[in-house]
Amino acid sequence: MSLLINGTACSRLHFAGILGSGMSAIAQYCAWNGIAVTGSDRLLDSPDVRDARDKLAALGCLLFAQDGSAVRRGTDALVVSTAIEETNPDVAAARSAGVPIVHRSDVLAAAVESKTTVAVAGTSGKSTVTAMIWEFLDACGKSPSLISGAGLVRLEKRGLIGNAFKGDSDILVIEADESDGTCAKYKPYLTVFLNVSKDHKPVAETLALFSTLARQSSVAVTNADDPLLLPLGAARSFGMAGDFAPDKVLSVAPDVSFLRAGVTYSLPLPGVHNLSNLLAALCVCDLLGCDGPGLSRAAAGYLGVQRRFSVAQLACGIRVIDDYAHNPEKIRAALAAAHLFSGRVLAVFQPHGFGPTRFLKDEFVAMFARELTKGDVLFLLPIYYAGGTAQKDISSDEIAGLVRTAGRTVIAPHDRGELVALIKQHAAPGDTVLMMGARDPSLPRLVEEIKKKLES
């Protein structure tokens, strides 16, 4: 089988950086649909990606060192993400051999056009809502396919990586990522727009991308509670002020629960932001023909996404929460939800990338100064560096100093060993430790180290 990518039929694809969450999802989807897949990754030998590596290999994907050798093996195209630089050996080999280089979004756009696709867009909540829509449609017998940026617990329990699935129907559910501007390439059947805030791009640029995506969608659904989305002119809306709205909100902690049209919907996640996420998913599934009672059962049975407010209650009386939050709005929502569990939060944040941290510095400082309480402690780890070229002209120490001037307690540990020791020193029964950060595959291992130390 082949996939028509930028007008060229491709049956053999090589993925540079195949173990990234977005790349591995597309690679699996291609392999399941009869395309020969090879891949390379600079983290190929890391224990943090062993599970994904082994499952890709079991699927028939051939994995190579990132030295350019695999590109010359009859490859129709080299697939790259925005993180792959021009100096990458696979890119150099493709240039030398005349192999076309396509962006991962080009492959995803081809998949989108071949299916009845539901795209999830927004600067916060995409992975969670994508997972909800897939789980709810699956529970209602719609048998959808999935291409996501995060692992669904339900799919991991089936022995999969968790970020992709091949269903039996024509429905495909995807994340439409705005971070590199590529979401404007997609032409889905339906796009749901969750929210917009400054993240990878200024708000005006993101809204321009969303406007293009809305025009290219047969149906657009927006969050009526986010006034910045109103110009998109959606056919349907969700939220407290939307067409799909609760008649009565029953709870936002420890679970989200509301009543609508005589049906009670409950979701095993806390927070006002998850109330909005649930409304978005239910609105989409309602449009696709799911009934209220079926959706109610599906919501109650939702198993969640890895590192999206994953809660562990320790025997010592301390709660540890692992979350992917990495921009100011996501961190604000995670802190607000954590405060629903306990009065004091020990918040750990590892910024990812010098460019994004520099771009959002003022927003980070203002948000932490506003959202941290007097009793909270913020631990800022050194900025995660994934390699490549970067201007290292900002640090966590700089941000810590600025937040400290606002009267908040901030510590910037030099390394993870120091962090774990400090958490042990500060944490007391009844506290919540909230781990936040993105992109770094070793963060789940750090969370386990923290839990082990707290229980020792």
Secondary structure, DSSP 4 states (H G I P E B T S, - for coil): --EEETTEEESEEEEETTTSHHHHHHHHHHHHTT-EEEEE-TTTT-GGGHHHHHHHHHTT-EEE-SSSGGGGTT-SEEEE-TTS-TT-HHHHHHHHHT--EEEHHHHHHHHHHTSEEEEEE-SSSHHHHHHHHHHHHHHTT---EEE-SS-BHHHHTTTS-SSEE--SSSEEEEE---TTSGGGG---SEEEE----SSSS-HHHHHHHHHHHHHTSSEEEEETT-GGGGGG--SEEESTTSSB--SEEEE-SSSEEEEETTEEEEES--SHHHHHHHHHHHHHHHHTT--HHHHHHHHHT---BTTSSEEEE-TTS-EEEEE---SHHHHHHHHHHHHTT-S-EEEEEE-B-HHHHHHTHHHHHHHHHHHS-TT-EEEEPPPB--SS-------HHHHHHHHHTTT-EEE--SSHHHHHHHHHHH--TT-EEEEEE-S-TTHHHHHHHHHHHHT-
